[in-house]
Amino acid sequence: MNIKALLPTFSIVLLLVLLTTSCENRQKSASDNQFSADVIIYGGNSSAVIAAVQVAKMGREVILVSPDKHLGGLTSSGLGWTDTGNKAVIGGLARDFYHRIYLYYQDDSAWKWQEKKEYGNRGQGNVAIDGENRTMWIFEPHAAELVFEQLVAEYEIPVHREAYLDREQGVTLEEGAIASIRTLDGKIYRAALFIDATYEGDLMAASGVSYTVGRESIDKYGEEWNGIQTGVLHHGHHFKSDISPYVIPGDPASGVLPRISTDEPGEFGAGDHRIQAYCFRICLTDFPENRVSISRPCDYDSTQYELLRRVFESGWREVFHKYDPIPNHKTDVNNHGPFSTDNIGMNYDYPEAGYKRRAEIIEEHTSYQKGLLWFLTSDPAVPAEVREKMSHWGYARDEFTDNGHWPHQIYVREARRMVGDFVMTENEVLGKSPVEQSVGMGSYTMDSHNVQRYIKPDGFVQNEGDIGIHPKNPYQIDMRSLLSSKAECSNLLVPVCLSCSHIAFGSIRMEPVFMILGQSAATLAVMAIEEKRAIHDISYEKLRQKLLEDGQVLQ
């Protein structure tokens, strides 16, 4: 099957069927439930796919064990307005991905609902469509998923989908290394090297590797922007007017409105358990032929949005400021303002939660955001001009067709983070401390979304945790941040939930960087196999040379 020759108009449903069948035919082993490869990658997001491609390119066997049905994670689940930072530091297979997106949109048939010239060359910072470098950085969800599926087919990578790690008893360790992992369906996977590329770090945690959840204190690593940051207001996603948090404004005895914490926010600079708010990056369209109307959710409760009513009463009108335009009259919708798509404070237990509880959290987030859309569309307290404009938006009929046009992946902005022998902090990101063993670069703002909504001493509501500090220059990411302590596990690489502080992760957590680190982690894994040495003992200079040969940008 010549995947490269497929046209954008080819049915993605048929393509997925063909690819799944093709991969399943290559997944047979001596036992129906036992599989082996040189490298096992647990995850199905962009980092996982790129890591698998790199292993295959280096001539080694790899199996992608994906808890997800759809490949690509956030990149193919609504985050089409790519957070690139300085595009010059995005190299290797990550850049190849955006080149393939470019090729997809060179075909006129890709522009089904909009002419290419009408979309223009928009984007953040630089251009969306870079003709000189043949890359494209803004795209539709289905286009990204198609590219990921083409990659695993092109490199004949077996993909085991909806394969959930048995997090209680599914990891077998022998002499400080992972010997095998088992999924909930009873399948066992053996390999010399393992890569945990999940957003949650489940394999890492189940392997007994040290990790943390939440924010470190500013004293932990000598940082300025970590920990509780009450009073710091960076992006504008805060309450700019005095708004009462009480059911009866000004009356604490009347009770507190929904989605406001009654806990004390904590001491400035102290560490805590809280993590960045999650949301779905919704893909909406205002093109009538492709629009599915926003409907009232069956569990809709208008009182959940009373706080937003009061924000509107204060004069705020920035509802559509993050309806970022992607091709074909669609949007990548992101959080904007004091009360928006971020479901602040409702995800604290997600990183450590079991699968059932995570599903409940995801469903609650889904209900919240669908209810928010209906509120903006229908509630008489919403300004008429907002309701009128909102009436033109709906779900994109040709996106997420097997999930009610709703994104497959919730935006897990932050979950667990490994604690290895080397920890990336804001000091490395801001260039205050040197990085000795670069395996890739980042450049985006240290961007933390709000983590809590609390009541100030003056009796008004406020958000906390929204930080945006831009590095003056692109920065290097150290190889050692991908490695656990050798004493804890000698054959596990972690390119997503890597060893870094909360605020450093605020910059590193961008999808292009996850792809970069996925490739570098895979390269290190294959080199360790070929040299029959532990990943911790591989010469950095040899790794560096291989990464440069493969197009990675290291400085």
N, C-alpha and C positions, 0 to 999 in steps of 0.2 A: 504494500500500500504506500503510495507516494504522498505522504502527509504534506510535504511542502507545496504540492501542486493544488491543494484544496483551496477553493475560493471562499472568501468571507461569507458568501451567500449560502454555502453548504450548511445544511441543518446541523446545528451543534448537538442536538439530541442524538441524531444518527451517528455523528462522530464519536460521542461518548460511548455509545453502545459498541461500536467497532473497536475502540481503544480498550475498553474494559475486557471484551472478549479476547483480544489479542494478548493483553497482559496476563489474564487468567490462564491462558494456554501455556504460558512460560513459567507458571508458578508451581508446577507439579514437583513433588519431591518424593523421596523414598517412602515417606508416610504422608497421608493426607493432611496431617496436623503439624508436621515438623518441617521447618525450612531453614536453610543456611545460606549465608553469603559472606563475602569479605567484610562488608559494612552493612549494618542495619540502621536505617534512619527512622526515628519515630517522629511523625508529624506530617502534615499535608500542606503547610503554608508555603509562601514564596521561598523562604530560607531552606526548607526541607527539599523542595523540588530542585533548586539550584545545587544544593549539596549532592543530591543523587546524580544529577547530570555530570558534575565534576568527577565523581567516583567512576561513572561509566566512561567518561572521556579518557580517564587514566587507565582504562583497561581492566578494571576490577568489578566483581559482581556486587550488586547492591539490591536491596529490597526496601521499598518505601512502605512502611507500616503506618497508615494514616488513620487517625480517629475520625477524619472528615470524609464525607462523600465527595465533596467538590475540592479540587486542588486550588492553591493560590492564597488561601487565607484572606486577609484584608485586601490585598491587591486585586483579587477577583471578586470581592464582596462589597464593592461600593466605594473604596478609597481609590478613585481614579484621578483625583487632583493630587498628584504625587508630591509629597514633602521631600523635595530634592536637596535643598540647600545649594551648595556649589556643585553643579553637575560635572565639573572637570574631575572630581575625585571619585566618580562612579565609573568603575572599569570592569573588566572581565565579563563574566556571564551575566552580571546585573545589567551592564550596558547592552549586552547582546539581547537581553529580554526587551529593553526599550527600543532596540533596533527592529526586532520582530514586530513590535507594536506599530512602529513606523511603516513597515512593509504592509501590514494589514490595512492600514488606512490609506495606502497609495492606490488601492483598488477602488474604483468609483463605486462599486457595489456595496462597499462598507458604509457609504453615506446614504442610508436608506431614507432617513427622515429630514435630512438637511444637506445642502450642498457644501462641499468642502470649503469653497471660497466664502460662504456665508459664516461658517464657524470661525474662519480667520486663523490667526496665529497668536492666540491669547495664552496666558499662563502667569505664573508668579515668577518675578525676577527675569528670567530669560524666556525664550519662546516655547510654546507647547510643541510645535513641529519644527525640529531643527534639520532643515534640508541639508546643510553643509555636513553635519555629523550623522545624518540619517538616523535620527532617534526621535521618538515621540514620547512625551511625558504625561499626557492627559488622555484618558481613554475610558471606554465603557466597560462595565464588569464582565460581560460575556466575551469581549475581545481578549481580556487578560486571561480568562479561564481557557479559552481556545489555545492561546500560546502555550500555557503550561501543559495542556493535554498534548499538544504537538511535540513538546520537548520530551515528555516521558515516552511517547510513541517512537519518536526519532531515535532515541538512545535505548529503546527496548528495555525500559525499566519496569520491572514488576511492581504493581501498586496494589496493596491490600487495603481496601477502603472500609470505613466504619469499623476499624479494628482498634478497640479500646484496651489499653494496658490494664492488666490486673494490678492495681496499685497497692494492694495489700500483700499479696504473696507471689506476684508475677515476675520478680527479678531474682535470678539466681546468681550469687557472687561466689567466685572461687579465687582464693589467694589475692584478694583485693581488686579483682576485675570482674566485670559482668560476663558471665558465661552464656546466659540466655535470658530472654524475656518471654512472658506468656500473656496473651490477650484474653479477654473475657470469653471469647468463643472457643478457648482451649488450644489455640494454635501456639506453637513454640518456635521461637526464632533464635538461631545461634549465629554468632559472628565473632571476628577478632576485634572489631571496633564498633562502637555504638555512638550515634549522634542523637541528642535530644534537641529537636528543632521546634518543639511546641511553644506556644505562647505562655503556657502555664508552668513548664518545667516539671512535668509529672514523672518522667523517667529519671531525671536527676534526683528528685526527692525520694522516689522509691528505691534508689540505689544507695541511700544513706549519705549522700553528699551534703555538705553544709550549705545552707541558704538562709535568706532572710525575706521577710515580707513587711512592707511599710517604709517609713522614712527614718533614716539615721539622724541622730542629733548633729548639729553643726560642729560639735567638738569631736565626733567620732573620727572623721578624716580631715579635720581642719577646713571645712567648707563654709561658705557664706549663705548658699541658697538652698540648703537642705533643711529638713526638720519643719516644724510648725512655723508658718510665715504670716501670722496675723498682722494685718495692717499693710501688707505688701500688695499693691494693686497694679498689675502689669498690663494685661491684655485688654482690659475693659470688660471682662466677664464677671463683673461684680455689681452690686447695688449702688447706684450713683445718687439715689435719693433715699431719704429716711422712710423706710417702709416697715410697718408693724408686722411682727410675726404671729400675732395673736388672733384668734377667731373673731373676737370683738376688738378692733384696733385700739391699742393702748391699754387693754385690760388683761393682765396675765392670768387672772382667775378664770377667764373664759376658755383657756386652753390654747394650744399651739397649732398652727396650720400644718397640713401634711408636708412632709419632705423638709422639715427643719429639725435639727437636732436640739435637744434640751441639755446635752452634755456640755461641760466647759470645753472650750477649744484647745486648751493646753498652754503650756508656757512657751513663749517664743524661742525658737531654736531647738526645742526638745524633740527627740524622736518619738514616733508613735506607730500604731498598727495600720494607719489609714493609707489607702492607695488612690490613684487617679480615677476619676469617674469614667465609666464605660458608656458607650452609646452604639447605635447602629449607624453606619454611613449610608443613609437612604438614597436610593436612586429614583428621583422624580422626573416627570416630564410635563411640559405644557403643550405638547403637540397632540391635538385631538385624536388623530387616527391611532396613536400608540398609548393613549392615556386610559388608565383604569381609575375610576373615581375613588376618592378617599371616602370610606364609609365609617359609620359609627361602630366602634368595637362593642361586642356583646357585654363586656364588663366595664364599660365606660362610666367614669365617676367624675363629674365636672369639678367636684370640690378639691380634687388633686391639683387643680390648676388655679386655685384662688390666689396664690401668690403672684402668678403671672398677670391675673386681672389687675392687681394693684400696681404691678410694674407698668402696665399700659396706662393706668390712671395717672401715673407720674409723668407721662409724656414720652416714654420710650417707644421707638418704632423700628428697631433694627432687625426685624424678623428675617428678612431675606438677604442679609449681608453675607451669609455663608452658604448660599445656594450656588455653589461654584459650577460654572458651565462646563460640561464635558460634551463630546460630539453627539450629534443627532438630537438636539433639543432636550438634553437630559442634564441632571445635576448630580454632583456629589455634595450631599447636605451634611454639614458639620455643625457642631455647637457654636452658638454665638450669643453673648449677652448673659445677664444674671440668672435667667431661668430659660433653659433651652433643651436641646436634645440630650445633654449630659445628665445622667440620672445620679446626681451627687449623693454619696453616702450610702448607696444601696448595694454595694458590691464588696464590702470588706471581707466577707467570709468566702468569696469566690475562689481565691487561689488554693486554699486548703480543702475546699468542700469536695464531697463525693460527687459522682456523676449525677445522681438524682437531685441533689441540692443545687448543683450548677444549672441543671435544666430549669429548675424553679426560678433561679435568679435571672436566667436568660428570658424566660417567659414574662417575668415581672418587668424587665426592661422593654420587652416587645410591647406589652400592654401599655406601659407608660408613654412610649413614643407614638404608638398608633393613636392613643387617646389625645396626645398633644396635637397631632395633626388634625384630628376631628375638632378639637377645641378651637384651633385657629381658623378652621373652616366654618364653624357653625355657631359658636357661642355669641350671644348678643352683646356681651361685655367686651368682646374684641372689637377694636375700631373698625368701622365699616370699610375703610380703604384696605385694611389688612385682609378682611374676609373676602373682599371682592378679588383681590390679587390671588389669594389662596385658592379661590374657586377654579382657577385656571390650571392648578397643579394636580397631578395624580401619580399613581405608581406606573412605572414603565412596563408595558405589557410584555415586552420581549426580554425582560430581565428576570432572573430567579423564577423561572417559569414553573418549577416543581415545588416552590415554597411560597405560593401566593404573592409573588413579586416582592417578597421581603428578603433582605440579605441573609445569606447562609451563616455568616460569621459575625458574632458580636465583637466590637472593638475592645479587645483586652489590652488596654494601654499599658498595663503593668500588673504583674502577678508575683511569682517568686523571682528572686535574683540570687544566683549562686554566690557563695563567699569562698573564693579560692585563695591561693597564696598571693595573688596580685589582684587588686581591686581598682578598677577605673573609677576616678572621682572627677569632680568639677575642676580639680587642679590640673589634670591631664587635658580635659576638654578645653579649658581656657588657656592652655599653654604655659601654665605656671610650673608644671613638673614634666620632665622629659619622658617620652615613651621609647623604650629601647628596642622593642621587637614588634614592629608594626606589621599587621596582617590586613590592613584596610584603613579607610579613613571615613570620618563623619564631618559634617559641617553645619548641621541644622541647629537652630536655637535650642538651648536647654529648656524644653517646653513641658511643663507639668500642668495638666488641667486641674481644676478645683478638686479638693478631696473632702471638704465638709462645708455644710451650711449651718451656721450657728447664730445665737443671739448675743449681741454685743452688750457690754455693761450699760449702755444708754437705752437699751430696750428695743433696738432695731435689728433687723436681720442683715447678715453679711455672709459672703462666700470666702473660703480660704484655701490656699494651695496653688493658685494660678500663678505660675512663674514663667517668665520669658527672658532669658539672658542669651544674647547672641555671641558666639565665639568670634573674635576678630579674624581668625584664620581657620581653615580646615585643620583638623587634629587627627592624630594617629591613634589607632586602637591596638592595644598590646596583645600579642599572641597568648600570653599567660592568662588573660581574662576569659579565655575559652576553656581553660583547664581547671578541673577540680584539684584539690590537693592530691598528690600522688598516693599518699597514705590512705586516702579515702576511696579512690577509684582510679585505676591506671589506664582505663581504655574507654573513657567517656568524654565527648566534646559537646559543649553547650554554646551554640552561636546566637541564641535568642535570649534566653534567661541567663546571660553571661554574668561574670563577676564584676559588678559595678554598683555604685551608690544610686539611690533614688534619683537624684537630680542629674547625674551623668546619664542615666538611662533615659531621661527626658529628651536627650538629643540622639542617643544611639538607637532608640527604638523605632527609627524610620524604616519603612519597608526596603528601600534600596540598600541600606546598611545591613539589614538582616540577610539579604541576598549575598552581599559581599562577604560577610562573615560565614555564611553557609558554604561558599566556595572554598574559603581559606581553611575552614575546619575539615572539609572533605579532603583537601590536598594533604593536610597534616596526617589524617587518618591513613590514607593510602601510602604515604611515605613511611609511616611506622610499620605497616604491613610488609612493605617491600624490604625494609631494613631489618625486620624482625626485632624491633626495639619498642619500648614504651613511648607513647606520644610525648611524654615529658623529657625524653632523652634525645629527641631529634634535633639536629643542628639547625638553629634558626637561619643561618646563612644559606644552607641548602634549601630550606623552605622558602626563604625570601627570593632566591633565584628562580624557583619554579613558579611562584606567584607572579613575578614580573614577566616571565615567559608567557604566562596565561592572561596577561593584560590587566592584572590588578594594579591599582594605584596605591602606593605605599607611603609616598611623601610628596 
